[in-house]
Amino acid sequence: QVQLVESGGGLVQPGRSLRLSCAASGSRFSIAPIRWYRQAPGKEREWVATITSGGITNYADSVKGRFTISRDIAKNTVHLQMNTLKPEDTAVYYCYCDGYHWGQGTQVTVSS
């Protein structure tokens, strides 16, 4: 299936913000739930956030109150606004939609 493309990662100091983007083609992207995951070195993949086609959102406890997931239907794009970043947020971030191949992810490094 169509690949998902993540972008927006980088190196940032603790307390700063980043905005990640996930883009794809295909109609399913606009009707299926979209999820963000992250994976730190040596750790299992961790679910971060979900948004449904109806705009319902859900977050992992570790990011609740700091991260916001949103979607732009017209552009087939999902975003993850990450505020008050912590070193523990350091990971490769991936978006996921059923029926699509995983993308390469985008690296987020939170360090002073």
C-alpha positions in Angstrom: 0.0 0.0 0.0 0.9 3.7 -0.1 3.7 4.8 2.2 3.3 7.3 5.0 5.7 10.1 5.1 6.7 11.7 8.4 8.5 15.0 8.8 9.3 17.8 11.2 11.6 16.1 13.7 14.9 17.6 14.9 17.0 18.4 17.8 15.4 20.6 20.5 16.1 21.7 24.0 13.9 20.5 26.9 10.8 22.7 27.3 10.7 23.6 23.6 8.2 22.6 20.9 8.1 20.7 17.7 5.4 20.1 15.1 5.4 16.8 13.3 3.6 16.1 10.0 2.3 12.9 8.4 1.3 12.9 4.8 -0.1 10.3 2.4 -2.2 9.8 -0.7 -5.2 7.6 -0.9 -8.8 7.9 0.3 -8.5 5.6 3.2 -6.2 8.1 5.0 -9.2 10.4 5.3 -11.6 7.9 6.7 -9.5 5.6 9.0 -8.0 6.5 12.4 -4.5 7.8 12.3 -2.1 7.0 15.1 1.3 8.3 16.1 3.8 5.9 17.6 7.3 6.4 18.8 10.3 4.1 19.5 13.3 5.0 21.5 16.6 3.0 21.2 16.4 -0.4 22.9 12.7 0.0 23.7 9.5 -1.3 22.3 7.3 0.9 20.1 5.0 3.0 22.1 1.6 4.4 21.1 1.4 8.2 21.5 -1.9 9.5 20.1 -4.9 8.7 17.8 -7.3 10.8 15.8 -10.4 9.4 14.1 -12.1 10.6 10.9 -14.6 12.4 13.1 -11.9 14.2 15.0 -12.0 12.2 18.2 -8.6 12.2 19.9 -6.9 10.1 22.5 -3.4 10.3 24.1 -1.0 8.2 26.1 -0.7 9.4 29.7 2.9 10.3 29.1 2.0 13.0 26.6 -1.4 14.0 27.7 -1.6 17.8 28.2 1.5 18.4 26.2 0.9 16.9 22.7 -2.0 17.6 20.4 -3.0 15.6 17.3 -4.9 17.2 14.5 -5.7 16.5 10.9 -6.2 18.5 7.7 -8.6 16.5 5.6 -8.1 18.6 2.4 -4.4 18.0 2.4 -4.4 14.4 3.7 -2.1 15.4 6.5 -2.0 14.7 10.2 0.0 16.8 12.7 1.4 16.2 16.1 2.1 19.4 18.0 4.5 18.6 20.8 5.0 21.2 23.6 7.1 21.2 26.7 9.3 18.5 25.3 11.2 16.3 27.7 14.3 14.1 27.2 12.1 11.0 27.6 10.3 12.1 24.4 13.4 11.3 22.4 12.5 8.7 19.8 11.8 8.1 16.2 8.2 9.1 15.6 5.9 7.2 13.1 2.4 7.7 12.0 0.2 4.7 11.2 -2.9 4.1 9.2 -4.3 0.6 8.5 -3.6 -0.4 4.9 -0.5 1.7 4.5 3.2 0.8 4.7 5.1 2.3 7.6 7.2 5.2 6.7 10.8 5.9 7.8 9.8 8.0 10.7 11.2 11.3 11.9 13.8 11.6 14.6 13.0 13.7 17.6 15.9 14.4 20.0 15.3 16.4 23.2 18.6 17.3 24.8 20.4 20.3 26.2 
